[in-house]
Amino acid sequence: MHFNFKIFFLSLLLGCGNKEPPPPPVELIFQVPLAIEPTRMTYTVGDTLWLSASFSNQIQEINTNQRYIVTPDNFDLRTHIGIRQLVYSNKYFSEQPGAQSKFKFIHKVGDIAVLGPTFGSIKYEYNKEMYNARIGIIPLDTGTFSLNFLNGWGVKRSNEPWPNLSFINLPTTTDGNTQQASYLTTFYYINEGNNNFNLLQKRSQLTSFTNPIAMNINYEQEATYTFIID
């Protein structure tokens, strides 16, 4: 029997052309709660503000409200802290000067590695399926300041791969297609919203007002704690 290979390969090509493309990756945004204690608007030089973290490895995702087990073995939870002094009410928050040098740190649980005049990197202690930190932040000078928290992966090295979330199993689509999780960012929430945002609004221009996308809103209105040192 004569077999026509041309027809065979043509049918394969036509068959491939009819296949549906795979669904796009599902971008996940993790939610991490942090606390500043004691919570008030005004402190004095030499007081201690405690940065506290105590949250489960079952981290919530903002879009779906689902919780996924995220451990240091499968994901590096990189958190940066920025310390700024609000000097210019006519400038944007990102333009306010860094003020790391106007504070000192006490490392009870976890630590902060100073990265420059504005930012530091927070290291958590992971134990019994919990992320923990308790770090004292002591002001050395007067003024109005902000502590803000952001995703450390935003400044990764250019040759460093983006986090792999293949350890997260997402449900299949209604069509039965497999979904792939993709890491977008981490949002931080300070004191469940008790963060003196009105003070920040008075002392700085805000990108979250001029460009109110979710990342800007979280960064300035939810992940920033503003206070006065007198």
N, C-alpha and C positions, 0 to 999 in steps of 0.2 A: 504494500500500500504506500502510495506516495504521500509524504507529509509536507505541506507548504509552510516553511519556516517564516516566510514573509508575513503571511496572514496571522500566524501565531504571535509574532512580536508586535504586529499592529494591534491585535486585540488586547495585548498586555498594556500597551501605551494608552489605548482608549479607556481601558479599565482604570488605570491610574488617574486619568484626567477626571473621572467621575467621582473620585473620593473627596469627601468633605475635609477642609483643612482642620487641623487640631484647634481646640479652643485656645484663646490667648491665656497667658499665665494670670493667675488671680493675685493681685497685689495686696499684701497684708500690712496693716499698721498695728503694731503692738501698743498696748496701753500700760504705763507703769506709774503707780502712785508713789509720791514722796511727801515728806512732811518737814516743815521748819517749826521748831519748838524753842521757846514759847512763842505763840502766835500773837503778835501785836504790831503796832505801827512804829513805835518809837522805842529805841534802846539807848544806852549810854556807852561811851568808850569803855572797853574792858568786859562788857557783858558777853555771854556766850550764847550764840544761836546754834541749836543742834539740828543738823541735817540727819534725818532718820529715814531708813527704808526697812520694811519688813513685809515682803510680798511673796506669794507662792510661785513656784515654777509653772503653775498653770496660768499662763499669761493670757489676758483677754485681748481679742482682736476687735478693733473699733467698728469695722463695717458690718460684721456678722454677729458680734457679741458672743462668739464662740471662744472657748478657752483651749489653748494648746500647751502641751508640756514642753517647756523650753528650758534646757539645762546648759551649763557651761560646756558640756561634752559635745553638744550639737549646735550651739549658737553662742557667739561672743557678744554679750549685752554691753555695748559700749555707750557710756553716758558721759557727756561733757558738761561741766559747770562753767558758766560765765559770770564774772563779777564786774559790774560796771558802776561808775559813779554818774549820777544824772546831773550834769552840770549845765547843759544847754537845752532849755525848754523849746527852742526853735529848731532843734536837730532831731533826726530820727534815732530810735533806740539803738540801732546798730552803729550809729556814729558817736555814741557816748563813750568816753574814755574807759579803758580797762582799769580795774582797781584791785587786782590780786595783792599788790604790795601793801595795801591798807588793811589787810586781815592776816591773822595767823590761824593755823589749823591744829586741832587736837584729834588724833586718830584713835578712837576707842574700838570701833569695829569698821573694817574697811579703811580706805584712805583716799586722799586726793593727791595726785601727782600734778604739780604746777607745770603747765605747758607754755606759759608766756604771761604777758601783762594782763590778759583778759581771761584766758581759759585754763581749766584744769581737767584732768581725767579721773573719774570716780571708779574705784575698784570695790566691788561688793565682796562680802564673804558669803559663800554658798554652803549651807549645812541643813540637813534634814529636809530637803526639798524646798528650802526657803532662801531667798536673797535678803541679806541684811547689811545695814550700814548704820553707824552712829558716829558722826564727825562733828566736832565742835568748830565753829567759825567765830573768831573773836575780832571785833573791830578795833582798829588802832587809831582812828581819826574820825572826825565829825563829817557829816554830809548826808546826802540822800543816795542810796545804793539799791541795786537790784541783783539778786541771784537768779540766774535763769539756766534751764536745763534743756539739753538738746541731744540729738542723735550723733554719737561719735563716729558712726560710719559715714557721715557726710563729708569727712575730711580724710578718708582712707587714702593710702598710697596708690598712685596711678597703676602700678603693676600688681596690686592686690585684688584678688577676685571678690566679687560681691557675695554676701552670705548665701549659702545654699540651704533652702528650706525643704529639701527632699524628704526630711524626716517627718514632715507634716502630711498626713493623708487627708486630702479633701474629698468630699463626696462627689460622685459622678454627676454629670449634668443630666437634665431630663431626657436627653438623647442617648444617654449611656456613655458619654465620652469622659475620659479621665481628665481631671483638672490638676494643674501644677501650681503649687504655691510659690510666690515670688515676694521677696522682702522689699517693702517700699521705705518705711521709716518707723521710728518709735515716737509716740507722743507721751509727754510727761504731765502729770496732774499734781499740783501742789496744794496740800491742805484741803482737798476736795473743793477748791474754789475760793478759799479764804486766804487771799494772797495780796491784799491791798492794791488791787488793780486801779482803783480811782487815783491813788497817789502816782502811779506810773503814768496814767493818762494826763495828769496835771503837769508832770515834770519832763515829758518827752513827746515828740511826735511819733506816731505809730503807723507802721506799715500795714497792720491788720485793719486799719480804717481805710487807708487809700487803696489797698489791694487785699480785700477780705477773703482770701482763700483759706482752706482748713489749716494748712501748715503755719501760715502767719498768725492766725487766730490762736492756735495752740501755743505757739512760741511766746507770744507777748501776753496773751490774756489768761492762759491757764498754766503755763510752765515757768512763770516768772514771779518771784516774790520780791516786793519792793518795801523799803523801810527807811526810817530816818535814824541817824546816829547823832545825838547831841551831847 
